[in-house]
Amino acid sequence: MPASNQFVLRRLAGIIRLIVSRISFFVGTVFLIVTIAFLCLYRLPGDPARMILGRQASAEAVTAFRTSAGLDQPAYFQYARFLSRVATGQFGESLAQHRPVIALIADRLPVSARLTGGSLLIVLLVAFVLPPFLFLGRRMTPVIAVEALTSAVGIIPPYVLGVLAIAIFAGVLGWLDAIFDPARFKSWVFPCAVLAAYPTAVVLRLFCQEIRHSLQSAYVLRARSLGFARSYVVFRESVPNSFPSAVGALGNAVAGFITGSFFVEAIFGIPGVGQLTYQAIQNDDIPLLAALCIMFAVSVSLIANAIEVLRFALNRRVRLDAV
């Protein structure tokens, strides 16, 4: 068998082993997340029935709920029942809105997905597409200027940046609608930009640093000595070797999308999952809050593991057959 075919087979085998290991890690993470949620809800000091129903509930209602929920059963029975309910998506009914928890989340999820998708598009355009073009020229002024601008915006917390966006672009300039309208494209621009600010700053800064470092490497100097154009050097030599690090930085910034959506949706009045979480905290809606916490934690773990697999698959310098 030719050496090139052997290398491809070893690389594919390495990717498969990496995927299997990440799936195992993801399953273990989900199990740990669900276990922690169970301990926080049912095994901490206090009466879970009273915590769920609230202080105004009568003693008879608390006793009836404790019996129906199996809270008078042994801990292992409660844990097994909780695992079964989580596996089937049966989180019960919202205490504040009196609707099934899954139905509430399903109603809000498309809105949050649209917000996250728009923010991710901004990250891809600004942090992944823009940097290579900045290095086509020989002067570093544009690179430094873009890095400084994105870093200055990225260090501002989302709740502060959202308030500033409303005050400036809605109150002063009138570019932003004061009341969010999901049917209007303009209403989505600034929330998506605010949510994308921190991940964009992180990814762009690291991507630019990697490209700058690779342009000083031996293989790039060799390409230049052979007379290749700067565009070829940047796009064919530097970017492919710098791209995996930028993808890894995006994986580390995934949690910023989740936590940032809480503030962005609350500030701009977006009826998504983040605003639903804020309402659940305000109303002490324990069943809804438990489902949302599990969903967010599982989503972050899933996306982070998928990005990690992608990063290693794209990395030319990593021998995947050794993973």
C-alpha positions, 0 to 999 in steps of 0.5 A: 500500500502506498505511503500516502494511503497509509497516512490517510488511513492512520489519520482517519483511524485517529479521528475516529478514536478521537470522536469515540473518546469525546463521545465518552467524555460527553456522556460522562459530563452529561451524567455528572451534570444531571447528578449535580442537578439532582443533588441541588434540587432534592438532596440539599438541606431543606424541604424540596417540596416546600422549595418547589411549591413556595412558602404560600403552599398549604401543609396538605399541598406540600404533603400531597406533592411530596408523595406524588413526586416520590420525595418520601422514597429512598434517595436511590429511588428518587435518583433513578426516577429523576434520571428516567424523567430527564432521559424522556424530557419529562421535567413537569409543569412550570410553577409560574406559567402552568405549562409543561416545561418542555413546551415552554422551552420549545416555544422560546428555543427558535428565537434564541437559535436565531439570535445565536446564529446571527451572532455566530455569523458575525464571529465568522465574518469578522474573526475568521474571514477578515484577518487573512485579508488584513495581512495581504498588505505589508503594513501592520497598522490595519491589523493593530487597529482592528485588534485594538477596536475588537478588544476594546469592545470585547472587554465590556460586559454584555449587559453594559454593552447592551445598555450602551447600544440602546442608549446611543443607537436607539435614544440618540441616533434612532437607528435601533427600535426601542421595542424589539420586533422579531419581524424586523431585521434591524431589531436583530442587528444590535443584539447579535452584535452585542452577543458576538462582541466577546467571542469575536474579540477572543478569536480574532486576536488569537487568529491574528497572533497565529497568522503573524507568528506563522508568517515568520516561520521557516516554511513561509520564508521558504515559500517567499524565497521561491517567489510565491506571491504574498496572497499565496503565502497567506492563504495557502501556507499561513492560514491553514496552519493558524486556523485550528487555533482560532477554532479552538478559541471559538470553543473556549468562547462558546460559554460566552454565547450562553451566559451572554444571551441571558443579559442580551435577551433581558435588555433588548426584550427578546422572548428567547430562552435567556429571558425565560431563564431570567423569568424562572429565577425571578419566580423561583420556578424550580422545575423550569430552572432545572430543565434550563440549567441541564439544557444549557450545560449539555449544549455547551459540552456538546458544542465544545466537544464537537469544536475540539474534534474539528480543531484536531481534524484541521490541525496539520501539526497534530498526528491524530493517529497518536491520539 
